């Protein structure tokens, strides 16, 4: 593997041995956390560090970073991406949101539309939802799978096949210099209700609500089973999952930022160096600029 990548230590890291149990992971933040202002202050510091590290990632131009965000509706994906990446130069960051696939996308394999959006070397790519929808929403709603017109549709094998394809895909990315970090924002059903109610009772939040959100809520149990399967089948050292408690947004955002910061710090990034011949000409360049009269 070309990337010497050791997943960052985190209490929210999903094991690589398939032993993750969703019921053992609370959506609530620990009881002894700092207050909101303190969390926001810590986040501001981490965001600043990420911005500086991103400059070095961009200049080094050997690695890329892919951040995958998955969650139930109202978990805070958009706000977390905005808060954590607020200091990063837009030229070095690419955000893609994946909704229902188009007819063109359905006519290709399920990894095609996200593969086109992978980050270039030196950049951070962000997937707001991703190819994992193909083993989440599609698994919970089998009619979606039927619409994909697969040549052979074996319901008993399709999910195992897709998990294998995803693992192979992410290993391929790692071998070619892309560091993959995947975040499941673990919001509780109770907290989702609170956030939905805010959207339904505040005019400036009406736009955030869709009746389709309630459809997924009715399937909550099926989605939780699907998520547990996804995390167990695809959390690996080269592409780890982190199950982040999402009921407390400031705490959630700080944990995401800390994991990204720690990962960037661990990469063998270096500022590009000029060769001796180029450095020797710097004096004449300075002399030329100082000699300008206008």
C-alpha positions in Angstrom: 0.0 0.0 0.0 1.5 3.4 -1.0 -0.1 5.3 1.9 1.5 4.5 5.2 -1.8 5.1 7.0 -2.6 4.2 10.6 -6.2 5.0 11.5 -6.5 7.6 14.2 -7.3 6.5 17.7 -10.8 7.3 18.6 -13.4 5.9 21.0 -15.8 6.0 18.1 -13.7 3.9 15.7 -15.7 0.9 14.4 -13.7 -2.3 14.8 -12.3 -4.1 11.8 -13.4 -7.5 12.9 -17.1 -7.3 12.4 -18.0 -7.0 16.1 -19.8 -3.6 16.0 -23.1 -3.6 17.7 -25.2 -0.6 17.1 -27.2 -0.9 20.3 -23.9 -0.6 22.3 -23.2 2.9 20.9 -25.2 5.8 22.3 -26.2 8.7 20.1 -25.7 11.0 23.2 -22.5 12.7 24.1 -20.7 11.7 27.3 -22.1 13.3 30.4 -18.9 15.0 31.4 -18.2 17.0 28.2 -17.4 20.7 28.2 -20.1 23.3 27.7 -21.2 24.5 24.2 -18.9 27.5 24.2 -15.8 25.5 25.2 -16.6 22.9 22.5 -16.9 25.6 19.9 -13.6 27.1 21.0 -11.9 23.8 20.6 -13.5 23.3 17.2 -12.2 26.7 16.0 -8.7 25.7 16.9 -9.0 22.3 15.1 -10.5 24.0 12.1 -7.5 26.4 11.9 -5.1 23.5 12.1 -6.9 21.6 9.4 -6.7 24.6 7.1 -2.9 24.8 7.6 -2.5 21.1 7.0 -4.7 21.3 3.9 -2.2 23.8 2.5 0.6 21.4 3.0 -1.5 18.5 1.5 -2.1 20.7 -1.6 1.5 21.7 -2.0 2.8 18.1 -1.4 0.4 16.9 -4.1 0.9 13.1 -3.5 -2.1 12.2 -1.4 -5.8 13.0 -1.4 -8.3 12.6 1.4 -11.9 11.4 0.9 -14.4 12.1 3.7 -17.6 10.1 3.5 -20.6 11.2 5.5 -23.6 9.0 6.0 -26.6 9.4 8.4 -30.3 9.5 8.8 -32.1 12.7 7.9 -31.5 15.7 10.3 -28.4 14.1 11.8 -26.4 17.2 10.8 -24.3 16.2 7.8 -24.5 19.6 6.0 -23.8 21.6 9.1 -20.9 19.4 10.2 -19.3 19.7 6.7 -19.8 23.4 6.8 -18.4 23.9 10.3 -15.4 21.5 10.1 -14.3 22.6 6.6 -15.0 26.4 7.0 -11.3 27.3 7.1 -10.2 25.2 4.1 -9.3 26.9 0.8 -12.1 26.1 -1.6 -9.5 25.5 -4.3 -8.4 22.4 -2.3 -11.7 21.0 -1.3 -14.5 19.4 -3.3 -18.0 18.6 -1.9 -20.4 16.3 -3.7 -23.9 15.5 -2.6 -25.5 12.3 -4.0 -29.2 12.1 -4.1 -31.4 9.7 -6.2 -29.5 8.5 -9.2 -30.3 9.8 -12.7 -31.2 7.6 -15.6 -27.7 7.9 -16.9 -26.3 6.9 -13.5 -28.6 3.9 -13.3 -27.3 2.7 -16.7 -23.8 2.3 -15.2 -22.4 0.2 -12.3 -23.2 1.5 -8.8 -19.8 2.9 -8.2 -19.6 4.9 -11.4 -21.2 8.2 -10.3 -19.0 8.6 -7.2 -15.9 7.4 -8.9 -16.2 10.4 -11.3 -16.2 12.7 -8.2 -13.1 11.3 -6.4 -10.6 14.0 -5.2 -7.5 14.8 -7.1 -4.1 14.5 -5.5 -3.5 17.3 -3.0 -7.2 17.8 -2.4 -9.9 16.9 0.1 -13.0 15.4 -1.3 -16.3 15.2 0.6 -19.2 12.9 -0.1 -22.4 13.9 1.5 -24.0 10.5 1.1 -22.2 8.1 -1.2 -22.0 4.7 -2.9 -23.1 3.4 0.5 -26.6 4.4 -0.4 -26.5 1.3 -2.6 -26.4 -1.0 0.5 -28.5 1.3 2.7 -31.5 3.0 1.0 -31.5 0.4 -1.8 -31.4 -2.5 0.6 -34.2 -1.1 2.7 -36.2 -0.4 -0.5 -35.8 -3.4 -2.8 -37.8 -1.7 -5.5 -34.9 0.6 -6.2 -32.8 -2.5 -6.9 -35.3 -3.8 -9.4 -35.1 -0.5 -11.3 -31.4 -1.0 -11.9 -32.0 -3.8 -14.4 -29.1 -6.0 -13.3 -28.5 -9.0 -15.5 -28.7 -11.3 -12.6 -30.6 -10.4 -9.5 -30.0 -12.8 -6.6 -31.2 -11.1 -3.5 -29.2 -13.5 -1.3 -25.9 -12.6 -3.0 -26.2 -9.0 -4.2 -25.4 -7.3 -0.8 -22.4 -9.5 -0.2 -21.2 -8.8 -3.7 -21.6 -5.1 -3.3 -19.8 -5.1 0.0 -16.9 -7.0 -1.7 -16.9 -4.4 -4.5 -16.8 -1.5 -2.0 -14.0 -3.1 0.0 -12.0 -3.6 -3.2 -12.7 -0.1 -4.4 -11.5 1.5 -1.1 -8.4 -0.7 -1.0 -7.6 0.4 -4.6 -8.0 4.1 -3.5 -5.7 3.5 -0.6 -3.0 1.9 -2.8 -3.1 4.9 -5.0 -2.7 7.6 -2.4 -6.3 8.4 -1.2 -6.9 8.3 2.5 -10.6 7.3 3.2 -12.3 8.4 6.4 -16.0 7.5 6.8 -18.3 9.1 9.4 -21.7 7.7 10.4 -23.4 10.5 12.4 -25.4 8.5 14.9 -28.6 10.5 15.7 -31.3 9.0 17.9 -34.9 8.6 16.7 -36.0 10.9 19.6 -33.6 13.7 18.6 -34.6 13.4 14.9 -38.2 14.0 16.0 -37.1 17.2 17.8 -35.3 18.5 14.7 -38.1 17.6 12.4 -40.5 19.5 14.6 -38.3 22.6 14.4 -38.4 22.3 10.7 -42.1 22.1 10.7 -42.7 25.0 13.1 -40.1 27.6 12.0 -40.6 29.3 8.6 -36.9 29.7 8.0 -36.5 26.0 8.3 -39.5 24.9 6.2 -37.2 24.3 3.2 -35.3 21.6 5.1 -38.3 19.3 5.4 -39.5 16.8 2.9 -42.4 14.4 3.3 -40.0 11.7 2.2 -38.1 12.2 5.5 -41.0 10.6 7.3 -41.0 7.6 5.0 -37.4 6.8 6.1 -38.3 7.4 9.7 -41.0 4.7 9.4 -38.3 2.3 8.3 -36.0 3.3 11.2 -35.4 -0.3 12.4 -34.6 -1.5 8.9 -32.1 1.3 8.4 -30.4 0.6 11.7 -30.0 -3.0 10.7 -28.6 -1.9 7.3 -26.2 0.5 9.0 -24.9 -2.1 11.4 -24.2 -4.4 8.5 -22.5 -1.7 6.5 -20.2 -0.7 9.3 -19.2 -4.3 10.1 -18.7 -5.3 6.5 -16.6 -2.3 5.4 -14.7 -0.8 8.3 -11.1 -1.7 7.5 -7.7 -0.3 8.4 -7.4 1.3 5.0 -10.9 2.9 5.1 -12.2 3.1 8.7 -15.7 4.0 9.9 -16.3 6.2 12.9 -19.7 6.1 14.6 -20.0 9.6 16.0 -22.7 10.5 18.6 -24.9 13.1 16.8 -27.5 14.3 19.3 -25.1 17.0 20.5 -24.0 18.9 17.4 -21.0 20.9 18.9 -19.6 17.7 20.3 -20.2 15.7 17.1 -18.4 18.4 15.0 -15.4 18.5 17.3 -15.0 14.7 17.1 -15.1 14.8 13.3 -12.6 17.6 13.2 -10.2 15.9 15.6 -10.2 12.8 13.5 -9.5 14.7 10.3 -6.8 16.8 12.0 -5.1 13.8 13.5 -5.1 12.0 10.1 -3.6 14.9 8.2 -0.9 15.3 10.9 0.1 11.7 10.5 0.6 11.8 6.8 4.2 12.2 5.6 3.5 15.6 4.0 6.4 17.8 2.9 6.7 21.2 1.4 8.1 21.0 -2.2 11.8 21.9 -2.3 13.6 23.9 -5.0 16.7 22.3 -6.5 20.1 24.1 -6.0 20.1 25.5 -9.5 16.7 27.2 -9.0 17.7 28.5 -5.6 20.9 29.9 -7.1 18.8 32.1 -9.4 16.7 33.6 -6.6 19.2 36.4 -6.1 18.9 37.5 -9.7 15.1 37.3 -9.4 15.2 39.6 -6.3 17.5 42.0 -8.1 15.2 42.1 -11.1 12.1 42.9 -8.9 14.0 45.6 -7.0 15.2 47.2 -10.2 11.6 47.8 -11.5 10.7 51.4 -11.8 6.9 51.2 -12.2 
